[in-house]
Amino acid sequence: MSEHPVSGSPLDLVDFRHHVADGYAKWRAAGAGEDAWWAWRVQRDELFSLHSQSPIPATERERFTGLPFFDYDSSWRLVGHLQALPEEPWGDFVLIGRLWFDRQGIEMSLNAYWLDAYGGGLFVPFGDATNGSATYGGGRYLIDSTKGAYLGREGSGVIMDFNGAYHPSCVHDEQWTCPLAPPENRLAIRVEAGERL
């Protein structure tokens, strides 16, 4: 199922997602690098502290000072190449392929899913060896184009910038329901990039 709150105005949620998408659009336009990432983080923190659909509980927003992240690491901005696979249902999503990528000579891959609903959208959740200690045990999200969390393409590949990996909203407030990373999307290494606990 796609990530959504149990309660709240649907129009407020649409507005929240619009602002999330705007942040990614600005990051795409600015390109690679730490400055573009910082600008995205500043806009995201402001949205999380002020918007009615923020996953930060309303009672905690006044004390909210920003989401914790690992330090920026340019070696975690990668390009993935999609290997098509036979389509297979996965909740509200359909498995469409496997994204293969290389980091410092180590080849890795993650399943890529498509939201099986009107409009569709690419979704790539993942887990890694930081889960349960430095990051949420259920994993993080790398791409969710339905909400605008997508940095675009580079040549024939998909930009996979783990510096922008983020926790599902249910980490911040249990009123949210979120799909978690499946076992086949668990990387054996530590991904010390992106949002942390």
N, C-alpha and C positions, 0 to 999 in steps of 0.2 A: 504494500500500500504506500501511497505517497505521503510525505510528511505533512501533517496538518494538526491544528489545535483541536481539542475536544469542544471548545466553546469560542465565542467571539464573532464579530461581524465579518461576513464573507468579503464585503467591500474593503474593510480595513486590511484583511489578509492580502487582497489583490494589491492594495497600495503598498504594503510592506514588501511584497515580492517585486513590485515595480522598482522600488528603491534599491533592493538587492541587485536586480538586473542592471540598474543604472551604474552601480559601483563597479560591476564587472565590465560594463561597456567602457567606462573611463579607464580601467586597467588595460583593456585590450588596446584602446587608442594610444595609451602612454607607452605600451610595449614592455619589454623585459626590464628587469632591474629592481633594485631595492627601493628606489624612490617611488616607483609606480605601486609597489606592494604596500609601502607605508601609507600612501594616499588612500588606497583601498581599505586598509585597516582603520584609519581615522574615520572615514565615512561609515564603515560598518559599526564601529563602536558608538558613534553618534546615533545611528539608527537603533541599535540595541538599547541604548539608554533612554530614548525618547518615544519610540513608537509604541502604540497600544498593542500591536501584535508581536512585539519583541518576545523572544523565548525567555528572556530574563523576567522572573516574576515581578509584578508591579511593586510589591513590598520591598524588593531589593534594588530597584533601579536607581534610587537616590544615592546609594552607596557604590553603585557600579562604576568602576574606573577603567574598564576596558578588558577585552578578552586576552588571556595569556597565549603567547605564541613562542615557538622555538625561534632562535635567531635566524635571520634570512640566510639562505644557503643557495647560491646560484646553481650549484651542481644538482639540485633537485628540480630544476626547470627542464623538463624532458619533452620529447616528441614521441607519441605512441602511434603505431601503425596497426590498423584494424584487420584482423584475420576473420573473415565471415565464418559463422558456424550455423548449423541447422537451428532454426528458431525453437525456443523452448520456454514455456511459461514459467514465470517466477513472481507469484503474487500479482500485483497490478502491472508488472513489467514482463518483458519478453527478452530472453537472452538473444543477442544478435551477433555477438562475436567476441573475440579476445584481443585486447590492446596489448601489443608487444612493445617493450621499450628497453633501452640500455642505459645503465648508469655506471660509469667508471669501469666498463668492461663486463659488468654483470647483467645478463639478460633476464628480464622479469616480465610478467604479464598479469593482466586483470581482466575479468569478464566485463563486458560492456552490455548494458541493458537499455531497452527502449520502453518508455511509458506507453502501455497499451491502452491509450484513451485518446480522445479528440485532441489534436495538436501534437501529441507525442512528446518526446524529449529524451535525450541521452542521459543515462545515470550510471555513475561509476563509484560505488562505495568500496572501501578497502579496510583491511585490518593489517597490523604489523606487530613487531615484537615490543613496541612501547605500550600496547593496549593493556589496560589493567594496572598500569603504574603511572607513566607520564601522560597517557591519553586514555580516553574512555574504552572500557573493555569491549564494547560492541563495535568499535571501529569508527572511522571518519568518512566524510564524503570528499571526493576529488572533483567530480563533475556532476552537476544536476542542471541541465540546460532548460528544463521546464521552469525553473526559478531564475534563470539567467546566469547561473553559476557555471560559466563556460568561457574559456579564454580564446577560443577559435582554433584555426588550423595553421599549420606551417607546412607549406608544400602539400604533399599528399597525406600528411599526418595530423594528429590531434595534439594540441599543446596540453601537457600534463604537468602543471606547476604545483608540486606538493607543498610549496610555501603557502598556498591558499587552501590547503586541506582544512576542513572544519568539522566540528562535532555536530551530530544531529541535535535538533532542538530539544529532544527529550532529556539530554544531558543537563540542561539548564532548568527544566520544569517538566514534571511527569504528566502534566495535562496534555502534552504533545505525544502523538504516536508516530513512530519513525521506523522505516525499514533499516535493518542492520546489515553489516557486511556478511555475505555468506562465506562458509569455510573455504571455497575455491578462490576467494579474493583476499586470502590472508598471506601477506608477504612474510617470509621467514626472518627478514632483517629489521633493524630499527629504522623507522623513517622519522628522523629528528628534524622535521620541517612541518610547518603548519600549526594549527591550534593545538594547545596542550591543556592539561588540567591545571 
